[in-house]
Amino acid sequence: MSTLRMKRLWLAVLLLTPALLQAQVSAEISGRVMKKDDVRAYRARFAEMNRRMRELARKKVPKDQVQAQLKLDDLGWGNSVSTSAWATSIGRYYDEMANAQ
């Protein structure tokens, strides 16, 4: 499964599973244990990243400039291993968010 699909699946789980927030802890895909507040914060950061990407797609920002303009530092994902790993598929993520509008 592609990194993009895993991120979308994870977001869907967070958004569509209210019972997840009822639990005391939840395991993130990487295996790190997250408490309820961690899950809520992660969900909010993920939704914000998607909102930003949709906005860049709406403005028709060229794909080669998207990663620089997405600005993930304030979300804690500026130079993470995950961000580096999915950078090669950012064009597909851009296309997907453009089609979601």
Backbone as a chain_set.jsonl record, in Angstrom:
{"seq": "MSTLRMKRLWLAVLLLTPALLQAQVSAEISGRVMKKDDVRAYRARFAEMNRRMRELARKKVPKDQVQAQLKLDDLGWGNSVSTSAWATSIGRYYDEMANAQ", "coords": {"N": [[0.855, -1.168, 0.0], [0.558, 2.215, -0.775], [2.307, 5.061, 0.613], [0.772, 7.37, 0.646], [-1.835, 6.32, 0.492], [-1.86, 4.965, 2.92], [-1.713, 7.127, 4.704], [-4.139, 8.403, 4.12], [-5.909, 6.379, 4.824], [-5.378, 6.158, 7.555], [-6.235, 8.707, 8.394], [-8.943, 8.459, 7.75], [-9.679, 6.46, 9.544], [-9.307, 7.85, 11.929], [-11.217, 9.885, 11.645], [-13.63, 8.574, 11.181], [-14.148, 6.8, 13.197], [-15.576, 7.074, 15.969], [-15.432, 5.69, 18.355], [-12.772, 5.329, 18.801], [-11.824, 7.587, 20.083], [-12.935, 7.212, 22.513], [-11.455, 5.384, 23.828], [-8.726, 4.896, 26.124], [-6.101, 4.819, 25.226], [-4.418, 4.633, 22.047], [-2.899, 2.935, 19.325], [-0.59, 4.29, 17.159], [0.164, 4.055, 13.634], [2.925, 3.659, 13.403], [3.422, 2.418, 15.729], [3.758, 3.759, 18.072], [2.408, 4.56, 21.217], [-0.559, 6.296, 21.731], [-2.353, 8.726, 23.528], [-5.77, 9.802, 24.183], [-5.86, 12.632, 23.806], [-3.576, 12.967, 22.265], [-4.317, 11.644, 19.913], [-6.436, 13.258, 19.068], [-5.039, 15.67, 18.575], [-3.262, 14.838, 16.571], [-5.062, 14.142, 14.56], [-6.162, 16.652, 14.015], [-3.874, 18.017, 13.055], [-3.333, 16.504, 10.782], [-5.657, 16.915, 9.267], [-5.371, 19.65, 8.83], [-3.063, 19.661, 7.229], [-4.081, 18.411, 4.937], [-6.007, 20.339, 4.237], [-4.37, 22.506, 3.583], [-3.026, 21.426, 1.367], [-5.155, 21.053, -0.418], [-5.793, 23.72, -0.83], [-3.452, 24.663, -2.094], [-3.639, 23.157, -4.427], [-6.011, 24.196, -5.435], [-5.167, 26.752, -6.039], [-3.565, 26.111, -8.083], [-0.794, 25.693, -7.831], [2.411, 24.944, -9.047], [3.53, 21.548, -9.188], [6.221, 21.078, -8.564], [6.778, 22.996, -6.705], [5.206, 22.607, -4.575], [5.908, 21.109, -2.199], [7.638, 22.851, -0.827], [5.912, 24.97, -0.345], [3.92, 23.883, 1.203], [4.574, 23.871, 3.879], [5.148, 22.439, 6.613], [6.352, 22.647, 9.046], [5.239, 23.902, 11.369], [3.431, 22.003, 12.075], [4.917, 20.014, 13.02], [6.068, 18.293, 11.256], [8.041, 19.004, 9.496], [10.758, 18.15, 8.897], [10.648, 15.388, 9.181], [11.112, 11.796, 9.247], [9.012, 10.447, 8.035], [7.888, 12.457, 6.402], [9.957, 12.887, 4.608], [9.97, 10.385, 3.391], [7.498, 10.239, 2.018], [7.736, 12.279, 0.248], [8.471, 11.742, -2.355], [6.126, 10.945, -3.503], [4.508, 13.124, -3.514], [3.31, 14.477, -5.621], [1.215, 12.796, -6.402], [-0.342, 12.909, -4.111], [-1.039, 15.614, -4.189], [-2.579, 15.593, -6.593], [-4.677, 13.972, -5.741], [-5.828, 15.502, -3.663], [-6.581, 17.688, -5.192], [-8.59, 16.584, -6.746], [-10.42, 16.089, -4.81], [-11.817, 18.337, -4.259]], "CA": [[0.0, 0.0, 0.0], [1.376, 3.421, -0.881], [2.341, 5.934, 1.787], [-0.381, 8.264, 0.554], [-3.034, 5.566, 0.879], [-1.789, 4.699, 4.36], [-2.064, 8.369, 5.391], [-5.579, 8.631, 3.953], [-6.582, 5.353, 5.612], [-5.228, 6.555, 8.955], [-7.129, 9.836, 8.616], [-10.307, 7.934, 7.733], [-9.894, 5.773, 10.823], [-9.454, 8.873, 12.967], [-12.437, 10.666, 11.45], [-14.837, 7.76, 11.093], [-14.276, 5.865, 14.304], [-15.727, 7.817, 17.224], [-15.045, 4.848, 19.491], [-11.335, 5.483, 19.001], [-11.613, 8.642, 21.063], [-13.44, 6.754, 23.802], [-10.411, 4.57, 24.452], [-7.693, 5.645, 26.839], [-4.924, 4.905, 24.374], [-4.522, 4.053, 20.719], [-1.577, 2.754, 18.726], [-0.369, 4.914, 15.865], [0.672, 3.082, 12.674], [4.33, 3.374, 13.696], [3.466, 1.625, 16.938], [3.826, 4.61, 19.257], [1.147, 4.607, 21.941], [-1.102, 7.644, 21.779], [-3.511, 8.935, 24.394], [-6.882, 10.469, 23.501], [-5.486, 13.982, 23.393], [-2.605, 12.825, 21.176], [-5.081, 11.283, 18.713], [-7.153, 14.462, 18.638], [-4.066, 16.621, 18.023], [-2.769, 14.269, 15.313], [-6.159, 14.272, 13.593], [-6.255, 18.071, 13.638], [-2.713, 18.352, 12.207], [-3.506, 15.82, 9.501], [-6.713, 17.633, 8.544], [-4.792, 20.925, 8.412], [-2.186, 19.388, 6.099], [-4.951, 18.186, 3.773], [-6.603, 21.623, 3.866], [-3.333, 23.282, 2.9], [-2.76, 20.842, 0.046], [-6.301, 21.394, -1.273], [-5.658, 25.138, -1.172], [-2.388, 24.762, -3.103], [-4.184, 22.6, -5.667], [-6.992, 25.166, -5.927], [-4.406, 27.86, -6.611], [-2.787, 25.54, -9.19], [0.644, 25.831, -7.579], [3.126, 23.875, -9.748], [3.885, 20.436, -8.304], [7.605, 21.151, -8.092], [6.849, 24.012, -5.654], [4.227, 22.254, -3.538], [6.503, 20.706, -0.928], [8.15, 24.046, -0.157], [4.804, 25.84, 0.067], [3.027, 23.185, 2.137], [5.005, 24.375, 5.186], [4.712, 21.516, 7.653], [7.136, 22.826, 10.274], [4.39, 24.199, 12.523], [2.693, 20.79, 12.427], [5.884, 19.059, 13.555], [6.419, 17.336, 10.215], [8.901, 19.668, 8.526], [11.904, 17.331, 8.507], [10.508, 14.058, 9.772], [11.407, 10.653, 8.378], [7.795, 10.188, 7.255], [7.752, 13.486, 5.368], [10.97, 12.589, 3.589], [9.58, 9.161, 2.683], [6.386, 10.443, 1.073], [8.038, 13.409, -0.645], [8.524, 11.259, -3.744], [4.758, 10.755, -4.009], [3.729, 14.333, -3.211], [2.512, 14.807, -6.8], [-0.03, 11.998, -6.337], [-1.112, 13.49, -3.006], [-1.548, 16.861, -4.761], [-3.662, 15.229, -7.511], [-5.802, 13.448, -4.961], [-6.483, 16.617, -2.992], [-7.2, 18.514, -6.233], [-9.811, 15.897, -7.152], [-11.345, 16.034, -3.666], [-12.469, 19.636, -4.066]], "C": [[0.901, 1.231, 0.0], [1.299, 4.235, 0.408], [1.131, 6.852, 1.808], [-1.651, 7.535, 0.983], [-3.043, 5.255, 2.358], [-2.184, 5.951, 5.142], [-3.563, 8.637, 5.29], [-6.373, 7.623, 4.773], [-6.531, 5.728, 7.088], [-6.153, 7.715, 9.276], [-8.582, 9.363, 8.649], [-10.631, 7.225, 9.041], [-10.127, 6.795, 11.925], [-10.786, 9.604, 12.867], [-13.703, 9.827, 11.567], [-15.037, 6.795, 12.253], [-14.373, 6.614, 15.624], [-15.299, 7.005, 18.44], [-13.565, 4.972, 19.799], [-11.053, 6.521, 20.081], [-12.157, 8.273, 22.445], [-12.383, 5.964, 24.562], [-9.399, 5.451, 25.163], [-6.451, 5.827, 25.981], [-5.21, 4.26, 23.034], [-3.111, 3.922, 20.153], [-1.545, 3.416, 17.366], [0.232, 3.851, 14.94], [2.114, 2.71, 12.985], [4.486, 2.553, 14.967], [3.555, 2.448, 18.208], [2.453, 4.654, 19.913], [0.712, 6.064, 22.067], [-2.285, 7.679, 22.741], [-4.581, 9.677, 23.606], [-6.494, 11.848, 22.979], [-4.469, 13.965, 22.257], [-3.319, 12.53, 19.86], [-5.819, 12.502, 18.178], [-6.203, 15.464, 17.978], [-3.538, 16.128, 16.683], [-3.817, 14.427, 14.217], [-6.268, 15.715, 13.103], [-5.092, 18.483, 12.738], [-2.852, 17.728, 10.826], [-4.562, 16.531, 8.646], [-6.196, 18.979, 8.034], [-3.859, 20.73, 7.218], [-3.011, 19.165, 4.831], [-5.597, 19.493, 3.306], [-5.599, 22.477, 3.094], [-3.072, 22.749, 1.491], [-3.921, 21.13, -0.903], [-6.217, 22.846, -1.736], [-4.57, 25.341, -2.234], [-2.878, 24.239, -4.451], [-5.192, 23.57, -6.28], [-6.3, 26.344, -6.609], [-3.542, 27.428, -7.794], [-1.288, 25.825, -9.058], [1.343, 24.681, -8.303], [3.617, 22.802, -8.774], [5.312, 20.525, -7.78], [7.799, 22.201, -6.994], [5.98, 23.662, -4.441], [4.876, 21.933, -2.198], [7.023, 21.91, -0.148], [7.016, 24.914, 0.382], [3.85, 25.189, 1.06], [3.335, 23.585, 3.581], [4.469, 23.528, 6.352], [5.445, 21.683, 8.973], [6.26, 23.057, 11.498], [3.545, 23.001, 12.953], [3.62, 19.722, 13.018], [6.366, 18.054, 12.53], [7.352, 17.928, 9.168], [10.04, 18.812, 8.016], [11.824, 15.936, 9.106], [10.86, 12.976, 8.754], [10.203, 10.37, 7.486], [7.645, 11.18, 6.114], [8.747, 13.246, 4.245], [10.559, 11.38, 2.754], [8.469, 9.414, 1.673], [6.616, 11.607, 0.123], [8.068, 12.974, -2.11], [7.134, 11.073, -4.339], [3.881, 11.989, -3.786], [2.866, 14.767, -4.396], [1.189, 14.058, -6.819], [-0.944, 12.522, -5.229], [-1.779, 14.781, -3.483], [-2.749, 16.569, -5.683], [-4.902, 14.751, -6.757], [-6.547, 14.561, -4.247], [-7.158, 17.548, -4.008], [-8.535, 17.899, -6.664], [-10.846, 15.847, -6.048], [-12.133, 17.317, -3.482], [-13.889, 19.651, -4.55]], "O": [[1.904, 1.267, 0.713], [0.352, 4.111, 1.186], [0.535, 7.085, 2.86], [-2.45, 8.073, 1.749], [-4.097, 5.273, 2.993], [-2.907, 5.857, 6.133], [-4.188, 9.053, 6.266], [-7.4, 7.97, 5.356], [-7.537, 5.625, 7.791], [-6.796, 7.714, 10.326], [-9.364, 9.818, 9.484], [-11.728, 7.373, 9.58], [-11.025, 6.638, 12.752], [-11.411, 9.907, 13.883], [-14.739, 10.327, 12.007], [-16.014, 6.047, 12.27], [-13.373, 6.774, 16.324], [-14.855, 7.567, 19.441], [-13.145, 4.746, 20.934], [-10.146, 6.348, 20.896], [-11.868, 8.952, 23.431], [-12.415, 5.886, 25.79], [-9.244, 6.625, 24.828], [-5.822, 6.885, 26.014], [-6.124, 3.446, 22.901], [-2.232, 4.721, 20.477], [-2.385, 3.131, 16.513], [0.756, 2.847, 15.421], [2.489, 1.546, 12.841], [5.572, 2.047, 15.249], [3.442, 1.906, 19.308], [1.441, 4.775, 19.223], [1.49, 6.938, 22.45], [-3.112, 6.768, 22.758], [-4.33, 10.129, 22.489], [-6.776, 12.181, 21.828], [-4.489, 14.837, 21.388], [-2.976, 13.092, 18.82], [-5.825, 12.749, 16.972], [-6.53, 16.041, 16.941], [-3.383, 16.92, 15.753], [-3.498, 14.8, 13.088], [-6.447, 15.96, 11.91], [-5.291, 19.214, 11.768], [-2.526, 18.357, 9.819], [-4.372, 16.72, 7.445], [-6.544, 19.4, 6.93], [-3.862, 21.543, 6.293], [-2.667, 19.682, 3.768], [-5.718, 19.725, 2.103], [-5.938, 23.091, 2.082], [-2.916, 23.52, 0.544], [-3.694, 21.421, -2.077], [-6.529, 23.163, -2.884], [-4.761, 26.114, -3.173], [-2.566, 24.813, -5.495], [-5.227, 23.748, -7.497], [-6.778, 26.866, -7.616], [-2.877, 28.248, -8.428], [-0.611, 26.152, -10.033], [0.904, 23.537, -8.182], [4.065, 23.114, -7.671], [5.584, 20.089, -6.662], [8.88, 22.285, -6.412], [6.023, 24.342, -3.416], [4.435, 22.436, -1.164], [6.859, 21.974, 1.07], [7.147, 25.522, 1.445], [3.052, 25.881, 1.692], [2.43, 23.629, 4.414], [3.469, 23.872, 6.981], [5.19, 20.941, 9.921], [6.507, 22.473, 12.554], [3.006, 22.982, 14.059], [3.167, 18.666, 13.459], [7.005, 17.064, 12.887], [7.442, 17.401, 8.059], [10.266, 18.754, 6.807], [12.845, 15.37, 9.496], [10.897, 13.228, 7.55], [10.368, 10.082, 6.3], [7.315, 10.798, 4.991], [8.413, 13.388, 3.068], [10.777, 11.359, 1.543], [8.498, 8.855, 0.576], [5.767, 11.889, -0.723], [7.728, 13.754, -2.999], [6.986, 11.047, -5.561], [2.656, 11.904, -3.86], [1.805, 15.36, -4.202], [0.161, 14.614, -7.205], [-2.164, 12.572, -5.388], [-2.956, 15.009, -3.206], [-3.796, 17.208, -5.573], [-6.03, 15.096, -7.109], [-7.778, 14.564, -4.228], [-8.199, 18.133, -3.709], [-9.498, 18.622, -6.917], [-12.022, 15.592, -6.309], [-13.025, 17.379, -2.636], [-14.564, 20.676, -4.452]]}, "num_chains": 1, "name": "protein.A"}
